Amino acid sequence: MKEYSVKDIRNVMLCGHGGVGKTTLAEAMIFDSGALTRLGRVDEGNSLMDYDPLEIDRKITVSLSVGNLNWKDSIINILDTPGYADFRGEVISSVAVSDGAIIVVDSTSGVEVGTEWVWELAKEHSIPSIIYINSLKKENAHFFKVLKEINKEFKSGIIPLTIPIGQGENFNCVVNLLTTKAYTYKDGKPQEIDIPDTEKDRVKEMSKNLVEGLVETDENLMERYLADEEIKEEELSSILKKGVIEGELHPVLCGDAYHNVGINLLLNSIVQLLPSPEEKAEVQVIEKGKERALKIDEPFTALVFKTVFEPHLGELSYIRLFSGELTPGTEVSNTTKGTTEKVNQIFVLNGKERKEIKKLLPGLICALVKLKSTKTGDTLTLKGNDVTLRGIKFPEPSISIAIVPKSKDDEEKVSFGLSKLHDEDPCFTSHYETELKQTIISGFGELHLEVIVDKLKRKFGVEVSLEKPNIPYRETITVKSEVQGKYKKQSGGRGQYGDVRMRFEPLKRGSGFEFVNAIKGGAIPSKYIPAVEKGLNEAKQTGFLSRNPVVDFKATLYDGTFHQVDSSDIAFKIAASMAFKKGMEGAKPILLEPIMNVEVIVPEDMMGDVIGDLNSRRGKIQGMDSSGRFQKIKAVVPQAEMYKYSTQLRSITQGRGSFSQIFSHYEEVPKEISEKIIKEKNGSEES
């Protein structure tokens, strides 16, 4: 690897909606740099960046991958991210270590929900961005229509830097508005040509608008421009770079990654306009409980932003070095976990290819192997350097499904595999639900969970079946009841005797369980009262209707009798359980179901269909808010009705909708549905 300084590094994420050509763009950038001798194709399964067998089969990106290239004496690390919302955690990981973003937009689809999401994400994290309008050789491509849409949606700061000449099959020429030079392409190689006469007026006008927009930001340049003095290209580039780094300007470039047109101008802009690690906003660390800025010349400090498990190698930890240097053999501290690790090998990544290096310098992105306890989001630093980076905050999963190993002998393998897959993808979680007697896996959509199941098979050699998750229903009572629970057993020798009189009353929804000891005059000795409460706590786990836990009721122990010899803790525990069963039967029990708070973000013109679908799921619309050109629908929906909702939403909105859900509260199940659930539950118990 060449010698370099930090100012020569660019860490850039490629992001955008699914299917806009991000991986193809990464491939073309690496190819044009000379790091590849052959341009790989996603649809042919020979892409450098989408190398996982799962990605090759599905022809989509599911995990972020890192590419590395040299361009004009600069090192560019490319983070190619998935576009499907199911894999948004990979994008969030990339945000944590990127100094700039290329937001890729398809020239036929324009601004999509994924475009909006990454735009807001870049803004939220102050990541300077360039917009790249791709696929201009497509039949229905229209650069200027999409540019107008981008201007409308993202408002100020959108400035076209390159424009196409021709569209569809006729597109093969890109004009740089800053230099007013035009380039045509053959096999990706640019050749400067004269601007066609038919386009000269448009180019002149747009170039003038670009220059005026830039000089307006600098009083001195503005005065010189009005005095008809020449403004040099370097001066304009400097002003443009300042605006980009400050997040005030967002250059728009164009081309066609599949046909390798316009890639050189994008690479030039990355080097010229996006910040190096030392030009980016300061990185914050926590030291002795206080936050401060980290300087690039401090001791080694790095963030682990991705973990990959490979069956024959173990774990690869992708890291971004924010300060200092690192060499193999160094012992480092994981200040997030409070553990020590030894660095054995350091690899530079280029998709599936890895090259071992002997020194890691500030700003680079690399991979370490076989760290023992280090996971995604952890901070690594030199021993004795007690600083911690902010880490990565991942959103909570929105859907769940149950899995069952096809072979009982595979249960341990499944558990191990699920744990490793969570390390790879913190947005995926799994746990065994004792109440439901199911292993539940959770993620962002059916596609996300399908990929997890596929990885279980490919990486860990285990197959599982998918099942609909059981719903954690609850029971409660609706009226007061008073009962006696009496347990008396005599079988020679010492017997068992416990007698309680109890009152059961309904409580407000969400109140849980309340036990009241109202015994007076020593009718039951105080030493037996805890046994009564314990008996109730155990008994309420199995309700009268459907054998689900009982909630939201008060149990008052107000009388009873005891026997000097035969009474015991176990006798009063059993008596309490008997009283509970009688009390439930006489208190008109009902079934409760979990209700979810659901937020759906959809294009405005699809609101009607989405609301109609939510209503058909017994949902209640709570309100609507604008979210750019999208609408956020807020609703409460029974959990039982949300199964496979992400597939339906994707179908209704052509993949442009997204949703999230969290538990809200319990509500009574409608009578006809309750009867069906109880019948099914009791039928399954009997069988």
Summary of the structure (lengths in Angstrom):
residues: 687
radius of gyration: 32.0
end to end distance: 67.5
largest distance: 116.6
contacts: 2343
relative contact order: 0.09
helix: 31%
strand: 33%
